[in-house]
């Protein structure tokens, strides 16, 4: 009995370590990545783009924010290639080091008044490095959990996605705390730097945890077979282009909604007359509740399937899109908080939570890191480009245009509905079979 239970016990220990590592790694990566999002909406326009009008500076600041999302598919391709060839674990150590170093350096950057145009240029370069790092991190972190799991794959994989709002909670709490403890002048002068400099401490913690996780058994088994001749990217583009495109369509609206709630709505709320602290308080609260929402909806997707949860979330989000700005324009702190909690903690997790397992289930082992990362990160452009587009719509309309913004969000949600229906159910896929689910939701033999 001892000999038979030992392997199972070892598997359970590695699963717990993998899930913990993926969650903490995601928290750290998204703390750094989304800290920039909050700072771009509240701070960067005032210290890196001081030669522009306030509205133009907001657009420029959100533009540098968007460059990180543009770089994410590149990170997915680079780290996905080597992750599919050399292993998931090695790449995850590299992505964490890259992200921590870039964020720490952002905290040391001089302002526009000190070095002129070199300041925003350096900011953009470091933001690109952040994008490459997070682009490679997500796919590997998801696969570390999904490929270690022998059951409840949706739940275990979703801990990576749950790390994103938890990282947002920490980043907004860090900025919120810094702003609350000092004057506006001190915060803009040096206080905003503190949360970025803390990244170095988080990096050390993350590397310690990640070093204790073994390579996934699914990948270890796959390495016993000859290495495919074609690069993982070529395999995805040649043999699974339809799956990739549908996966991108499924993930687009969750990211557009995420960018709206966590970035655009911050600057919009401040412009609508709310104190910065009030908006950040609502965002912090909704981010904390979102962790439970992601885990809960993902666990339910293990029972009823990924497709019903994502479909319900997309339809709810399409309706919700037309209530975001009226609730914000009400001038009520309670209604603003309600808008954030309803969107980020309940509706968005329905679409976003099951994505972790869903993307992993779409591709075979030797191209899974690349395929999952590429699909997720291209869809993720919606979170970076959405706020930039919405800021431009707002600027072009003289501060209005919220109806067009809501319609754009709803259109993305309808695209998610169509692509989810076309993709089929993936929750019963066998990650170790080397097979890719068909559109009908059945897993053909490899």
KOLTINU-364445 format. One record per residue (C-alpha): x, y, z; residue in one letter. Coordinates in pm, whole numbers, plus 50000, padded with zeros to 5 digits. Example, Ala and Ser with C-alpha at 12.3 -4.5 7.8 and 13.67 -1.06 7.14 Angstrom:
2
512304955050780A
513674989450714S
***
This chain:
446
500005000050000X
502875023450079X
504455019249739X
501195025349556X
500295056449753X
503735072549733X
503515082549364X
500035096749418X
501285116449718X
504235129949520X
501885139949240X
499635158049486X
502575176849635X
503805187749295X
500305198749195X
500065220549506X
503495234949439X
502665241049074X
499395258449156X
501025279349429X
503895288549199X
501545297548915X
499335318749140X
502205337349307X
504025341448978X
500895355748819X
500315378649118X
503845392349089X
503775395848710X
500405413048708X
501245434349011X
504065448848801X
502135449548473X
498895464048612X
500685487848848X
501745504948528X
498095505348415X
496955523948726X
499945547348720X
499385555048350X
495855566448426X
496755587048734X
500425597048732X
502425592948412X
500535619148214X
501565645048475X
505275636448499X
506285621548161X
504035641647925X
503945675848092X
504195694547760X
500715682547656X
497195692747756X
495635671248033X
493395651647792X
496185647047536X
498565636447813X
496055609947923X
495875596647565X
499685596247539X
500035579247876X
497515552347781X
499405548647453X
502565538447639X
500375515147846X
499145499147522X
502695492047400X
503015465847672X
500055447247530X
501465450147176X
504635433147300X
502825404647473X
502275382847162X
506015385847089X
506755373247438X
504305344747385X
506055334547062X
509595336747202X
509035319647535X
506405296547387X
508935283147134X
511555275147395X
508945263847646X
507655238247398X
511205226947316X
513075229747647X
510365229247913X
507905251648094X
509855257448416X
512995273048266X
511055299148078X
509025309048383X
512175317748577X
513355340348291X
510025358148253X
509875365948624X
513385380548627X
512625402048322X
509425415948471X
510925423448812X
513935441148664X
511845462448425X
509435473448698X
512255481948938X
513895503648670X
510615521948601X
510685532348966X
514115548248907X
513245567248586X
513855604748574X
510915627048479X
510325648048166X
511405679248350X
514735663048437X
515825647148106X
513215657847850X
512045633447584X
514435606247702X
512095599947996X
509015588747796X
511265569447553X
512825549747840X
509335544447983X
508145529147654X
511225506447629X
510715492847980X
506995488547912X
507855467347607X
510115445647825X
507215441748069X
504965431147782X
507415405147655X
507805391148007X
504095388148084X
503495374547733X
505745345047813X
504665341148175X
500965333848139X
501155303747907X
503855286348107X
502135293048440X
498825279348315X
500465248148176X
502385241648498X
499025238148674X
496945222948393X
499545196548300X
500105186548662X
496365183148727X
494675149148701X
491215163648762X
489385196948814X
491655212148553X
489515243348516X
489865251648884X
493605245048914X
494485263348592X
492335293148692X
494635301248985X
496915317148724X
494075339548607X
493075346548967X
496555360449017X
495735389148780X
493055406348993X
495025398449308X
498005415449149X
495705444349062X
494515445249424X
498105447549548X
499115473449289X
496145496249350X
496495491749726X
500175500949699X
499465532449500X
496435539849714X
498455536450033X
501295557649899X
498885585049792X
497045584450125X
500205588350332X
501515619550161X
500535651349986X
499685652549616X
502965670049545X
505025643949731X
503155615549563X
503835629249216X
507425637349308X
508535604049453X
505705585049625X
504525567649307X
507975551549272X
507755531149593X
505325504449460X
507585498949158X
510725495349372X
508975469149588X
509005446649279X
512525435549367X
511315420249694X
508415402649522X
510835389149261X
512985372349528X
509915355949686X
508605343849349X
511905328449243X
512205309649572X
508755293849530X
509185286349161X
512505268449210X
510745240349403X
508415229949120X
509305201348886X
508675200448513X
505155188948419X
504645151348371X
502815157548044X
505805175747895X
508265150548042X
506365122647865X
506315142147538X
510105146747544X
510545109147508X
509285112447151X
511415127546873X
511355165546861X
509045177446580X
510865192146281X
508635222346247X
508795250446500X
505855251846743X
504665284546587X
504625269046239X
502705239146372X
500035261946517X
499755283846207X
499735254845958X
497595229346135X
495425248946379X
494765283646230X
490985280946275X
491365269946638X
493755298946702X
491425324746545X
488395312046733X
490365312047057X
491335348346998X
487695357246937X
486615340047257X
489145359447464X
488695393947308X
485725407047505X
487035396847849X
490135417347781X
488275447347639X
486075447447948X
489125443148173X
490895472748016X
487735493648046X
487255486448416X
490855486448538X
492325514548326X
489915536348130X
487285539048403X
489925551748648X
490725582648443X
487065586348339X
485925585148701X
488435611948805X
487305633848514X
483685628248622X
484455644248957X
485375615049185X
488435617749403X
491285595249294X
491085577549628X
487405569149579X
488025553049240X
491005533349368X
489025521349670X
486305507449441X
488895491149217X
490685475449514X
487455461049652X
486305446949318X
489745431949250X
489695413149578X
486225398649518X
487205389949159X
489675363749287X
486775343949435X
484685349949123X
487345335748892X
487925304749103X
484205298949154X
483155301748790X
486145280748679X
485285253148925X
481725253348791X
483105250348436X
484615216848537X
481075204848605X
478995220648328X
481685228348070X
483625259347968X
481185269747696X
478015276047904X
479905297848155X
481685318547891X
478495323047687X
476505334747988X
479265358948083X
479535373647733X
475785379647706X
475695395348052X
478665417447965X
476985429747644X
474045442447850X
476245455248133X
478315476247890X
475475501347861X
475225506548238X
478905513448316X
478965550248231X
475485559948356X
476415544948695X
479705564148692X
478085596648577X
475605594548865X
478165610649093X
477435584649362X
480405566549512X
478125537349594X
476955533649233X
480515536749102X
481595509049338X
478585488449231X
479595492448866X
483125480348943X
482055451049162X
479345439348922X
481665441348623X
485025430548757X
483955406649032X
480975388448878X
480525392948502X
484135394948386X
485225363548580X
482555343148400X
484395348948073X
487935352248205X
488195324148461X
487625294148230X
489995308347965X
493075293848137X
491985257648097X
490235264347766X
493365277247591X
495455248547729X
492895223647595X
493045236847239X
496565225847143X
498815195047155X
501685192047402X
504645201847180X
502935233747059X
500665240647356X
502805267547520X
503055286247189X
499435281647082X
497895290047419X
500175320047469X
499625333747119X
495845330647135X
495635345747482X
498075374147418X
496605384747083X
493185385547249X
494865405047529X
495495433747288X
491895443147362X
492875453147717X
495675475447592X
494145490447280X
490605493447420X
491395521147672X
493475539447410X
490645537547155X
488085548347413X
490255577747522X
490495588947159X
486715585647114X
486265606347427X
488735632747308X
487165634546961X
483705639547111X
484825666247354X
484625644347661X
481575623347566X
481185593647332X
480235568647602X
477435554147390X
479915544847117X
482255530047375X
479495508347523X
478445496847175X
482035486847097X
482245465947415X
478915449147334X
480065441246978X
483175424047115X
480945403647348X
478815391847056X
482005381146875X
482905360447181X
479485343947171X
479855334146804X
483415321046844X
482545301247158X
479665284346977X
481905276146680X
484785263346895X
482805237247086X
483355222647433X
486955215547541X
486675205047906X
486865167547836X
490105169847635X
493035147647739X
496135169647759X
498425139747746X
496965124647429X
498595149147191X
495185155347037X
493385187646968X
489625190547036X
487445192446729X
484905219946671X
482175196746790X
483875193847127X
485075157647086X
488745148947113X
489955129146808X
492795104846834X
496215118546746X
***
